[in-house]
Amino acid sequence: MTLAPLPNELVLLRSDTDGVATLTLNRPHSFNALSSELMTALQTELDRLMTDEVTRVVILAGAGRAFCAGHDLREMRDDPGPEPMKAMFTQCSQIMTTLTKIPQPVIAKVHGSAAAAGCQLVAQCDLAICAEDTKFGTSGVNLGLFCSTPMVAVTRNLPRKQAMEMLMTGDLIDASMAERWGLVNRVVPKSQLDTAIDDLAGKIASKSRSAVSRGKKLFYTQIERGLEAAYAEATQAITSNMQDNDARAGIDAFIDKQPMPMWEDK
């Protein structure tokens, strides 16, 4: 395992193993609250991943007792005027959109709690696995501050009634309910979280990089389209994919009952 240099290693850590990059929010004494400094470091690393042809999967994790408690309320209180608030939430929104734009699938590795913008991070990641003791919530309404930006990601994951309940009550939901409502892919015992994450990341990393990156891009493009436009996008994407040597070699191997080839983009 190698540690990649970062602009600020105190608030965000990165480790790389076998094509899997793990980004760890590293403000454990603040439950990994998203300060401007942490968001800047995270955006910088996501921008690097945009053109990274070695990394095939990204894991987003949190150090200490929680995944992420949301925005840093002390920082917000220090300068609550409209300009700094708009700048902060614009910065956060850029991170969220970049998570879907980078070519690598992003897996949230969740434990402890994920509240407000922390819940937003989980919802915005492509996949999520959590420990069975994890709690989730969009709790801003309890403070008189409706979770408007977290709502964007949450309502794109949960059914409407369930999303509205979370947003309007600010109540925490447990891991099993988060799984039933579609916020996470699966729940595992805390002792098995590392293994479950590694298994999922390894499985995705073993696939053709070009096929996975094309698929992720298409997923987010077509889901916002009407039915006919979505099929048009999908037809173009799969036609292009079929021109890849990886796709042709994989089909040949399947038809000829041979082992799958080593992908060209490995």
Backbone as a ProteinNet text record, in pm:
[ID]
protein_1_A
[PRIMARY]
MTLAPLPNELVLLRSDTDGVATLTLNRPHSFNALSSELMTALQTELDRLMTDEVTRVVILAGAGRAFCAGHDLREMRDDPGPEPMKAMFTQCSQIMTTLTKIPQPVIAKVHGSAAAAGCQLVAQCDLAICAEDTKFGTSGVNLGLFCSTPMVAVTRNLPRKQAMEMLMTGDLIDASMAERWGLVNRVVPKSQLDTAIDDLAGKIASKSRSAVSRGKKLFYTQIERGLEAAYAEATQAITSNMQDNDARAGIDAFIDKQPMPMWEDK
[TERTIARY]
84.3	0	88.1	55.6	132.1	41.6	100.5	26.2	59.6	-40.6	-19	-8.9	79.4	90.6	-33.8	-77.6	-195.3	-158.5	-235.2	-208	-213.9	-300.9	-311	-342.5	-241.7	-260.7	-334.3	-355.3	-421.6	-572.6	-632.2	-778.1	-828	-743	-782.2	-663.1	-686.6	-582.2	-619	-516.6	-539.7	-445.1	-498.3	-415.4	-458.2	-362.9	-388.4	-339	-424.6	-390.1	-460.6	-383.5	-439.4	-549.9	-526.6	-623.1	-739.1	-737.4	-844	-787.7	-844.9	-802.7	-902.2	-851.5	-936	-909.3	-1013.7	-1006.6	-1073.6	-998.6	-1049.8	-1061.1	-1183.4	-1205.6	-1138.9	-1051.5	-966	-974	-1097.2	-1118.1	-1196.9	-1138.4	-1214.6	-1268.2	-1196.7	-1243.4	-1364.5	-1389.7	-1508.4	-1606.2	-1594.1	-1679	-1676	-1555.6	-1530.8	-1624.5	-1659.1	-1741.8	-1671.7	-1751.3	-1696.3	-1659.9	-1539.3	-1487.7	-1448.9	-1426.6	-1382.4	-1249.4	-1163.4	-1032.9	-1047.8	-1134.1	-1155.4	-1220.2	-1317.2	-1381.9	-1283.7	-1194.1	-1093.1	-1001.8	-959.4	-872.1	-943.3	-1071	-1147	-1169.8	-1202.9	-1222.4	-1093.9	-981.2	-851.4	-825.4	-854.7	-829.1	-926.3	-1050.6	-1146.6	-1108.1	-1057.9	-1012.7	-896.7	-807.5	-697.1	-749.6	-850.7	-905.8	-974.3	-1015.8	-1085.5	-1000.6	-868.8	-779.4	-686.4	-716.9	-634.7	-670.2	-575.8	-602.1	-556.3	-507.3	-463.8	-572.2	-633.2	-736.6	-865.2	-920.2	-1039.2	-1162.1	-1141.9	-1251.2	-1205.7	-1299.5	-1271	-1358.3	-1297.3	-1369.7	-1364.1	-1478.4	-1484.1	-1518.3	-1429.8	-1444.3	-1423.6	-1451	-1430	-1348	-1256.9	-1173.4	-1248.1	-1213.4	-1271.6	-1407.1	-1494	-1620.3	-1735.7	-1717.5	-1828.9	-1779.9	-1872.6	-1841.1	-1830.9	-1939.3	-1937.9	-2061.6	-2039.5	-2148.4	-2212.4	-2171.4	-2227.6	-2132.4	-2185.7	-2102.1	-2051.9	-1943.1	-1884.4	-1967.7	-2051.7	-2143.5	-2070.1	-1956.3	-1879	-1828	-1783.5	-1736.9	-1853.1	-1968.9	-2086.2	-2127.7	-2120.1	-2160.4	-2064.3	-1937	-1837	-1865.3	-1921.8	-1950.8	-2074.4	-2192.9	-2316.1	-2376.9	-2305.6	-2360	-2386.1	-2462.8	-2502.9	-2387	-2286.9	-2176.3	-2093	-2046.7	-1971.1	-2054.7	-2183.7	-2268.6	-2287.6	-2309.9	-2325.4	-2197.6	-2083	-1954.9	-1934.8	-1970.9	-1951.6	-2040.7	-2167.7	-2259.2	-2234.5	-2183.2	-2142.7	-2024.7	-1930.8	-1815.6	-1859.2	-1952.9	-2003.3	-2076.7	-2158.6	-2232.5	-2139.4	-2027.1	-1929.4	-1870.2	-1843.2	-1792.9	-1894.3	-2020.7	-2124.4	-2136.8	-2134.7	-2145.3	-2019.2	-1903.9	-1779.7	-1778.3	-1838.8	-1846.5	-1912.7	-2010.1	-2077.1	-2003.6	-1919.2	-1850.6	-1720.9	-1653.5	-1528.5	-1558.9	-1467.6	-1498	-1503.4	-1444.3	-1440.6	-1567.1	-1624.9	-1732.7	-1682.5	-1765.6	-1729.5	-1817.1	-1753.2	-1824.3	-1809.5	-1920.7	-1916.8	-1901.2	-1803.1	-1778.9	-1823.4	-1941.3	-2008.3	-2013.8	-1985.4	-1995.7	-2034.1	-2081.9	-2112.8	-2235.1	-2216.1	-2328.8	-2294.2	-2399.7	-2388	-2505.5	-2480.7	-2589	-2576.1	-2690.7	-2696.7	-2608.7	-2504	-2417.5	-2341.9	-2329.5	-2270	-2363.1	-2492.1	-2592.5	-2597.1	-2580.1	-2573.9	-2457.7	-2342.2	-2226.9	-2257.6	-2320.4	-2356.3	-2450.5	-2552	-2650	-2587.2	-2487.9	-2428.5	-2328.8	-2268.9	-2177	-2253.4	-2183.8	-2248.5	-2299.6	-2228.5	-2260.8	-2231.2	-2290.7	-2265.4	-2287.3	-2194.6	-2208.1	-2184.7	-2269.3	-2254.8	-2250.7	-2191.4	-2193.5	-2332.9	-2370.8	-2508	-2545.5	-2448.3	-2480	-2486.5	-2483.4	-2481.6	-2618.5	-2617.5	-2739.2	-2728.5	-2842.4	-2847	-2954.9	-2931.4	-3034.7	-3007.3	-3115.6	-3105.5	-3160.1	-3075.6	-3118.5	-3118.8	-3091.3	-3086.2	-3213.5	-3328	-3455.4	-3468.2	-3399.1	-3400.8	-3335.3	-3250.8	-3180.7	-3241.1	-3353	-3414.1	-3352.4	-3271.8	-3203.3	-3235.9	-3332.3	-3374.6	-3258.6	-3243.3	-3131.8	-3158.2	-3149.2	-3185	-3089.1	-2959.6	-2865.2	-2855.8	-2856.1	-2864	-2988.4	-3097.3	-3221.7	-3202.9	-3116.6	-3097.8	-3052.3	-2952.7	-2902.9	-3000.1	-3056.8	-3145.6	-3268.8	-3327.5	-3449.1	-3420.8	-3294.3	-3256.7	-3221.2	-3234.5	-3208.8	-3332.1	-3407.9	-3519.9	-3653.1	-3753.6	-3888.9	-3933.3	-4028.4	-4065.7	-4113.7	-4202.4	-4258.9	-4151.1	-4061	-3955.1	-3855.9	-3823.1	-3733.5	-3796.6	-3924.7	-3992.6	-3996.1	-4015.4	-4016.4	-3882	-3773.9	-3640.8	-3617.8	-3652.3	-3624	-3709	-3834.8	-3926.2	-3914.7	-3877	-3868.8	-3728.9	-3625.8	-3489.7	-3453.8	-3543.9	-3517	-3406.4	-3332.2	-3231.6	-3298.1	-3249.6	-3294.9	-3178.1	-3208.2	-3100.3	-3057.5	-2955.6	-2895.4	-2992.4	-3070.9	-3163.1	-3268.8	-3315.6	-3413.6	-3348.7	-3223	-3150.2	-3137.3	-3118.1	-3109.5	-3246.2	-3352.1	-3486.4	-3529.1	-3491	-3531.2	-3441.4	-3330	-3244.7	-3129.9	-3099.6	-2989.1	-2853.8	-2850.6	-2726.9	-2755.7	-2650	-2664.9	-2685.1	-2606.4	-2619.8	-2563.1	-2603.8	-2561.1	-2485.4	-2372.5	-2292.9	-2251.5	-2218.5	-2162.5	-2037.2	-2015.3	-1902	-1770.7	-1756.8	-1632.5	-1610.2	-1717.7	-1707.2	-1708.7	-1708.8	-1719.7	-1600.7	-1480.6	-1361.5	-1367.1	-1402.7	-1407.4	-1513.7	-1631.8	-1740.2	-1703.1	-1639.5	-1596.7	-1489.4	-1391.7	-1282.8	-1334.9	-1431.7	-1488.3	-1558.3	-1640.2	-1713.3	-1617.4	-1521.2	-1424.7	-1342.3	-1299.9	-1219.6	-1296.6	-1423.3	-1506.2	-1519	-1542.6	-1555.7	-1421.5	-1313.8	-1181.1	-1136	-1194.1	-1154.3	-1218.4	-1314.4	-1384.3	-1305.7	-1348.6	-1288.5	-1309.5	-1200.2	-1209.6	-1293.7	-1276	-1351.1	-1500.1	-1536.3	-1677.5	-1740.4	-1669.8	-1723.2	-1738	-1636.8	-1644	-1753	-1767.1	-1875.6	-2010.9	-2021.1	-2147.2	-2185.9	-2088.9	-2119.2	-2166.2	-2096.9	-2136.5	-2277.7	-2306.8	-2440.6	-2547.6	-2517.5	-2615.6	-2671.1	-2580.9	-2625.8	-2683.5	-2641.3	-2696.8	-2840.1	-2859.3	-2990.4	-3098	-3055.8	-3156	-3231.7	-3172.7	-3238.6	-3317.1	-3313.4	-3379.1	-3518.1	-3597.4	-3719.6	-3684.9	-3784.1	-3759.5	-3693.5	-3746.8	-3690.8	-3549	-3526.6	-3392.4	-3294.6	-3341.6	-3255	-3211.7	-3305.3	-3269.8	-3176.6	-3193.5	-3102.8	-2961	-2949.7	-2818.2	-2756.9	-2838.6	-2789.5	-2745.9	-2821.5	-2786.2	-2651.4	-2628.5	-2500.7	-2386.7	-2411.6	-2307.5	-2268.7	-2367	-2334.4	-2274	-2313.1	-2249.9	-2102.3	-2073.3	-1934.9	-1856.2	-1919.5	-1856.1	-1818.9	-1903.9	-1880.7	-1757.8	-1711.3	-1591.9	-1463.6	-1475.7	-1358.2	-1308.4	-1177	-1118.6	-1160.6	-1174.2	-1214.3	-1348.9	-1445.4	-1579.1	-1576.5	-1505.4	-1500.6	-1429.6	-1319.8	-1247.5	-1331.9	-1407.4	-1492.6	-1603.5	-1664.9	-1771	-1714.6	-1596.7	-1532.2	-1506.9	-1456.1	-1424.9	-1551.2	-1660.6	-1786.3	-1840.6	-1842.1	-1894.7	-1808.7	-1677.4	-1584.8	-1560.2	-1632.1	-1618.1	-1473.1	-1410.3	-1274.1	-1274.8	-1166.3	-1159.4	-1165.8	-1220.2	-1223.7	-1080.6	-1061	-925.5	-876.7	-748.6	-695.5	-736.4	-802.7	-851.2	-734.6	-749.1	-643.5	-612.5	-713.7	-694.3	-649	-610.3	-560.1	-430.1
-119.3	0	124.6	221.3	344.6	461.3	561	681.9	788.7	845.9	949.1	1084.7	1172	1304.3	1387.2	1458.8	1544.6	1684.8	1784.9	1921.4	1934.6	1859.3	1864.3	1724.6	1655.7	1518.2	1509.6	1622.9	1619.4	1600.9	1650.5	1644.3	1538.7	1493.6	1390.9	1299.8	1170.9	1072.9	993.2	950.7	863.3	745	625.9	506.7	434	369	300.4	157	62.8	-78.3	-143.8	-201.3	-280.9	-208.7	-83.7	-8.6	48.4	35.6	89.1	201.6	320.7	435.9	457.4	468.4	496.8	638.8	721	857.5	858.5	899	895.8	1036.3	1077.2	1204	1192.2	1287.5	1268.1	1385.9	1411.9	1506.8	1433	1327.5	1240.6	1311.4	1413.2	1481.9	1571.2	1598.1	1674.4	1585.9	1454.3	1356.9	1379.4	1420.7	1442.1	1544.7	1646.6	1754.9	1819.4	1859.2	1911.5	2059.2	2085.8	2221.9	2262.4	2390.5	2436.7	2372.8	2357	2295.2	2150.9	2075.8	1936.2	1928.1	2013.4	2009.4	2045.1	2139.8	2175	2056.6	1987.9	1871.9	1760.2	1739.5	1633.8	1667.8	1792.1	1833.3	1817	1852.8	1839.3	1694.1	1604.2	1462.6	1406.8	1448.5	1403.6	1454.7	1577.4	1630.8	1548.4	1503	1417.7	1285.5	1233.4	1104.9	1114.2	1233.2	1251.4	1202.2	1218.4	1177.8	1064.1	999.6	890	761.1	706.7	585.4	458.6	472.2	356.4	315.3	413.3	385.5	340.9	230.5	171.6	183.5	196.8	209	305.4	382.4	474.3	437	433.9	412.7	542.5	587.6	707	664	694.5	648.6	764.5	738.7	838.4	780.9	860.9	816.5	835.8	754.5	770.8	705	767.9	705	726.6	812.3	843.4	858.3	840.7	864.2	1014.2	1087.8	1232.9	1293.1	1397.4	1462	1576.8	1598.2	1709.2	1826.5	1944.7	2063.6	2104.7	2179.5	2229.2	2348.4	2325.7	2429.5	2547.4	2522.1	2632.2	2725.8	2667.6	2748.4	2827.4	2765.8	2834.5	2950.5	2929.8	3033.8	3152.8	3127.9	3235.2	3342.4	3300.6	3398	3351.4	3378.6	3325.1	3411	3513.1	3601.1	3529	3591	3522.5	3485.6	3569.8	3539.8	3420	3417.3	3298.5	3171.6	3183.8	3065	3011.6	3100.7	3055.8	2990.5	3048.7	2992.4	2852.9	2834.1	2705.2	2598	2630.4	2530.7	2506.4	2606.3	2585.5	2490.8	2508.4	2419.4	2276.3	2258.8	2126.1	2064.7	2145	2093.7	2049.7	2119.3	2080.3	1943.4	1918.5	1786.4	1679	1704.6	1604.5	1572.8	1673.8	1648	1581.3	1614.8	1551.9	1403.5	1365.1	1222.9	1142.2	1200.6	1127.9	1142.7	1243.5	1268.1	1188.6	1156.8	1082.9	944.4	888.6	762.2	640.2	650.1	535	528.9	410.3	396.5	432	501.7	543.3	468.1	400.5	323.7	395.4	427.9	484.2	370.8	383.3	287.7	356.6	318.7	400.9	330.4	406.9	354	467.8	433.3	534.1	614.8	725.5	809.7	885	915.9	997.5	1092.8	1217.4	1313.2	1431.3	1487	1607	1589.3	1671.7	1657.8	1525.5	1461.4	1327.9	1225.4	1238.9	1154.1	1183.1	1309.9	1350.6	1280.8	1274.2	1206.1	1059.4	992.7	852.1	837.4	922.6	915.9	946.7	1034.5	1075.7	974	893.6	790.8	688.5	622.5	527.2	404.4	364.5	245.4	275.1	198.7	220.9	92.5	64.1	-45.4	14.1	-24.7	31.9	-76.7	-41.3	-128	-125.3	-233.8	-247.7	-150.8	-83.3	13.6	157.7	176.7	311.3	377.6	508.5	589.8	694.8	722.1	819.4	922.3	1046.4	1146.5	1274.3	1343.7	1479.6	1570.8	1597.5	1653.5	1805.3	1871.5	2017.3	2082.1	2022.4	2081.8	2093.5	2009.4	2018.2	2146.2	2206.9	2329.9	2451.9	2431.4	2541.2	2564.1	2468.9	2482.3	2359.5	2371.8	2259.4	2209.3	2078.1	2017.2	2025.2	2144.4	2167.3	2098.4	2116.1	2052.8	1901.6	1850.9	1705.5	1645.8	1723.1	1674.5	1631.5	1699.8	1668.4	1523.5	1483.2	1346.1	1245.9	1280.3	1187.2	1155.3	1255.8	1231.9	1158.2	1146.2	1067.5	923.5	890.2	755.2	691.1	768.3	715.1	740.3	657.6	690.5	822.6	889	1024.4	1032.7	942.9	952.7	933.1	838.3	812.2	929.3	984.5	1100	1217.6	1241	1352.3	1333.2	1210.5	1184.4	1217.9	1173.4	1204.7	1355.1	1423.9	1566.8	1650.2	1610.1	1690.5	1665.5	1543.7	1512.6	1530.4	1512.2	1515.4	1392.7	1293.6	1172.2	1089.2	1018.9	925.6	793.3	730.9	596.1	500.5	376	280	217	133.3	76.5	-11.7	-91.1	-181.3	-103.1	7.2	89.1	158.5	203.3	265.6	168.4	41.5	-59.9	-80.5	-89.1	-110	7.3	127.6	246.9	275.2	205.2	220.5	317.9	358.9	451.9	381.2	254.2	175.6	43.4	-16.8	-145.7	-260.1	-259.2	-367.1	-324.9	-399.7	-377.6	-501.3	-480.3	-592.6	-565.9	-671.2	-648.3	-561.3	-480.8	-388.1	-460.6	-579.4	-655.8	-703.4	-700.4	-748.6	-635.9	-510.5	-397.7	-391.5	-405.4	-399.7	-507.3	-628.1	-738.6	-715.9	-669.5	-645.7	-537.4	-431.7	-323.1	-372.7	-444.8	-495.4	-591.8	-675.3	-770.8	-698.2	-597.6	-524.3	-445.2	-377	-298	-388.1	-503.4	-595.5	-651.5	-679.8	-733.9	-632.6	-506.4	-402.4	-376.1	-374.6	-347	-453.4	-573.3	-681.9	-670.5	-579.4	-564	-472.3	-468.3	-377.9	-233.1	-158.6	-19.4	63.7	42.6	122.2	91.3	-36	-71.9	-10.3	-15.5	39.2	190.2	258.5	404.7	450.3	379.3	411	389.3	279.3	246.9	348.4	394.2	494	624.5	668.8	792.4	781.7	670.1	650.4	644.1	579.1	565	701.1	797.7	928.1	1014.3	990.3	1066.4	1022.6	891.8	842.6	854.9	850.6	849.9	982.2	1088.9	1219.9	1244.5	1149.3	1165.5	1102.9	1139.5	1066	930.9	843.2	706.4	698	769.2	759.9	814.7	927.6	986.3	895	828.7	737.3	620.6	565.7	455.7	502.5	623.9	677.9	689.6	740.9	751	612.8	517.5	382.9	312.8	335.7	274.6	325	455.1	511.5	458	447.6	402.5	257.7	170.1	28.5	3.5	83.4	74.7	110	217.5	259.1	155.3	102.6	0.9	-122.6	-158.5	-278.1	-264.1	-141.5	-120.6	-144.5	-156.5	-181.6	-324.1	-340	-474.1	-560.6	-498.8	-575	-643.1	-569	-625.1	-739.5	-720.3	-823.5	-949.3	-929.7	-1045.2	-1118.7	-1043.8	-1105.9	-1188.3	-1136.2	-1210	-1336.1	-1322.7	-1439.1	-1548.5	-1507.8	-1605	-1675.2	-1600.9	-1659.9	-1760	-1720	-1809	-1934	-1916.5	-2028.6	-2107	-2067.4	-2134.9	-2134.8	-2018.3	-1998.1	-1904.4	-1904.8	-1811.1	-1666.4	-1579.3	-1438.7	-1387.6	-1298.5	-1249.5	-1152	-1124.5	-1012.9	-885.6	-795	-674.1	-587.5	-527.7	-440.8	-323.3	-272.8	-152.8	-181.9	-305.4	-339.8	-265.5
0	0	0	-86	-92.1	-57.9	6.3	38.6	-63.4	-125.3	-224.5	-155.4	-201	-139.5	-165.9	-67.1	-79.3	-34.1	-78	-33	118.5	181.5	327.3	377.4	427.9	471.2	604.5	671.2	801.4	789	682.5	672.6	574.5	484.5	388.6	361.3	368.2	341.6	217.3	145.9	31	37.5	12.6	-1.7	-127.8	-194.1	-320.3	-314.1	-351.6	-356.4	-474.2	-564.2	-675.3	-751.6	-784.9	-863.7	-785.9	-654.2	-569.2	-483.9	-496.5	-416.8	-303.5	-181.5	-65.3	-18.4	-19.6	32.6	168.8	270.2	406.9	463.5	494.6	563.5	700.1	733.5	849.9	947.6	994.2	1104	1213.4	1268.6	1359.6	1482.9	1532.1	1653.4	1625.1	1496.5	1456.9	1380.6	1399.5	1328.9	1177.2	1130.5	987.2	924.6	1002.7	949.6	831.1	731.7	606.7	620.9	663.2	665.1	523.5	501.8	370.7	332.7	431.4	406.9	360.6	427	389.2	251.2	224	93.5	-18.2	7.7	-92.2	-121.4	-15.1	-33	-108.3	-75.8	-142.5	-289.5	-319.2	-458.5	-539	-478.7	-546.2	-583.7	-491.2	-517.4	-622.1	-617.3	-717.9	-856.4	-862.9	-991.2	-1046.6	-959.8	-1003.4	-1059.8	-996.5	-1039.6	-1175.5	-1212.7	-1340.1	-1456.7	-1448.1	-1557.2	-1515.1	-1404.2	-1352.1	-1426.8	-1502.7	-1580.2	-1509.6	-1386.8	-1308.1	-1209.2	-1144.5	-1044.7	-1111.1	-1064.4	-1125.3	-1036.2	-905.6	-808.9	-699.8	-646.2	-535.4	-417.1	-299.4	-174.1	-94.2	-44.6	39.4	180.8	274.4	412.7	509.4	636.6	740.1	854.1	908.8	1021.1	1153	1251.4	1383.9	1400.1	1479.3	1519.5	1423	1321.9	1232.3	1089.5	996.6	855.8	830.9	856.3	836.2	901.6	981.8	1055.9	979.6	854.5	777.6	772	747	739.2	877.5	878.6	1002.7	1050.8	1151.5	1198.1	1261.1	1323.2	1382.1	1272.5	1164.2	1051	991.5	983.7	930.8	1020.9	1151.6	1245.6	1242.9	1214.9	1216	1111.3	997.6	891.7	814.7	869.1	810	699.9	653.3	550.8	420	332.2	209.2	117	106.4	15.4	61.9	187.9	230.4	232.6	264.9	265.5	124	28.7	-109.6	-159.8	-123.1	-165.8	-107.9	18.9	83.2	21.9	2	-52.6	-201.3	-271	-410.3	-416.3	-323.9	-316.5	-288.8	-197.6	-164.8	-284.3	-351.9	-466.5	-578.5	-593.4	-695.4	-663.8	-536.3	-495.8	-532.6	-502.7	-527.5	-676.2	-759.5	-902.8	-956.1	-900	-945.1	-911.7	-799.9	-764.7	-874.8	-942.5	-1050.4	-1183.2	-1195.9	-1322.7	-1338	-1227.9	-1242.7	-1299	-1378	-1446.7	-1356.2	-1237.7	-1147.9	-1061.5	-1042.8	-944.5	-804.3	-727.5	-591.7	-492.1	-397.1	-294.4	-161	-97.4	36.9	138.4	223.7	331.9	460.3	510.9	610.6	746.5	850.9	986.6	1080.8	1196.8	1298.1	1263.3	1196.6	1157.1	1029.5	955.7	834.5	837.1	873.1	893.8	799.3	760.3	676.8	553	536.1	418.9	418.3	534.6	539.3	477.4	503.5	439.8	289.9	255	114.6	43.6	107.6	49.1	20.8	116.3	97.1	-21.9	-27.1	-135.1	-270.6	-271.9	-399.1	-452.5	-364.5	-411.5	-495.3	-585.9	-675.4	-600.9	-497.5	-419.4	-273.2	-182.7	-40.7	38.1	126.9	223	361.1	457.2	590.5	696.9	809.3	926.6	988.2	1054.9	1102.4	1213.9	1274.4	1380.5	1328.9	1197.7	1140	1148	1172.3	1170.5	1060.7	996.6	888.3	916.7	873.7	892.1	815.4	780.2	726.5	835.8	930.3	1058.8	1065.3	954.4	958	1006.1	973.6	1012	1163.5	1237	1383.7	1433.9	1349	1386.4	1318.5	1248.6	1175.7	1039.2	992.7	864	779.4	689.5	606.4	520.1	510.8	436.9	286.5	231.9	91.6	-4.6	14.3	-78.4	-55.1	68.2	84.3	20.2	16.8	-41.7	-186.9	-261.3	-403	-420.9	-343.3	-354.2	-292.1	-178	-107.1	-190.9	-254.3	-333.2	-463.4	-500.1	-617	-579.6	-450.9	-403.2	-342	-263.7	-187.1	-257.5	-230.4	-274.3	-211.3	-273.4	-231.4	-87.5	-48.2	86.2	192.1	169.2	266.1	272.1	155.3	152.5	226.2	202.4	268	419.2	463.7	607.8	670.7	605.9	659.2	665.1	557.3	546.2	640.9	660.6	741.5	891	929.2	1071.9	1128.5	1046.7	1097.3	1178.9	1183.3	1260.9	1195.9	1280.3	1230.6	1194	1089.7	1056.7	1075	1106.7	1128.7	996.7	1004.5	884.4	807.1	879.1	809.6	733.3	790.8	720.2	600.6	617.2	505.9	389.5	420	314.4	249.3	329.5	273.9	186.3	225.2	151.9	31.5	19.4	-97.9	-83.1	40.4	61.6	54.2	93.5	87.2	16.2	-37.3	-106.3	-8.8	98.4	196.1	330.4	432	569.7	615.9	682.5	731.1	875.4	950.7	1084.2	1074.9	1176	1174.2	1148.6	1204.6	1189.1	1045.8	963.8	825.8	722.8	769.8	677.2	581.9	634	548.5	439.9	479.2	383.5	277	318.1	222.7	121.7	170.7	82.3	-13.4	38.2	-46.4	-152.2	-114.2	-210.4	-325.1	-291	-394.4	-482.8	-419.4	-496.9	-588.5	-536.1	-615.9	-733.9	-711.9	-819.7	-933.8	-897.9	-1000.8	-1068.2	-989.1	-1044.2	-1143.1	-1133.8	-1223.6	-1361.5	-1377.2	-1504.6	-1598.4	-1722.4	-1820.2	-1776.3	-1765.2	-1720.4	-1816.3	-1946.2	-2043.3	-2035	-2017.2	-2006.6	-1881.9	-1769.4	-1644.2	-1652.1	-1705.9	-1712.7	-1809.5	-1922.3	-2015.2	-1947	-1874.6	-1808.7	-1704	-1625.8	-1523.2	-1587.1	-1690.9	-1757.4	-1812.8	-1878	-1936.2	-1828.4	-1716.7	-1608.7	-1568.3	-1545.2	-1497.4	-1609.3	-1732.6	-1844.2	-1873.9	-1887.2	-1929.5	-1822	-1695.2	-1588.7	-1579.2	-1632.5	-1632.8	-1761.5	-1855.5	-1984	-1983.5	-2082.4	-2108.8	-2168.3	-2181.9	-2224.3	-2361.6	-2460.5	-2595.1	-2600.6	-2534.6	-2532.3	-2460	-2354.1	-2279.6	-2367.2	-2443	-2532.5	-2644	-2690.9	-2792.5	-2737.5	-2614.7	-2549.5	-2531.2	-2485.6	-2458.7	-2587.6	-2696.5	-2825.1	-2873.9	-2861.4	-2902.1	-2816.2	-2685.2	-2593.6	-2618.7	-2636.9	-2655.5	-2793.9	-2892.4	-3024.4	-3016.1	-2943.4	-2924.3	-2844.7	-2739.9	-2655.2	-2737	-2831	-2911.4	-3000.4	-3021.7	-3102.6	-3022.2	-2890.4	-2806.3	-2826.1	-2826.9	-2836	-2718.1	-2599.6	-2480.7	-2502.8	-2554.9	-2574.7	-2675.6	-2783.9	-2887.2	-2836.1	-2760.4	-2705.9	-2602.3	-2521.4	-2420.7	-2482.6	-2588.9	-2657.2	-2723.2	-2786.2	-2847.9	-2744.6	-2627.7	-2523.4	-2474.5	-2460.3	-2414.3	-2516.1	-2643.2	-2747.7	-2762.8	-2755.4	-2774.3	-2646	-2537.9	-2408	-2359.1	-2369.1	-2323.2	-2202.1	-2122.8	-2009.9	-2060	-1976.3	-2012.6	-2032.1	-2129.5	-2158	-2052.3	-2055.3	-1977.7	-2051.4	-1983.8	-2049	-2094	-2210.4	-2263.9	-2173.8	-2105	-2024.4	-1883.2	-1855.4	-1723.5	-1697.1
[MASK]
++++++++++++++++++++++++++++++++++++++++++++++++++++++++++++++++++++++++++++++++++++++++++++++++++++++++++++++++++++++++++++++++++++++++++++++++++++++++++++++++++++++++++++++++++++++++++++++++++++++++++++++++++++++++++++++++++++++++++++++++++++++++++++++++++++++++++

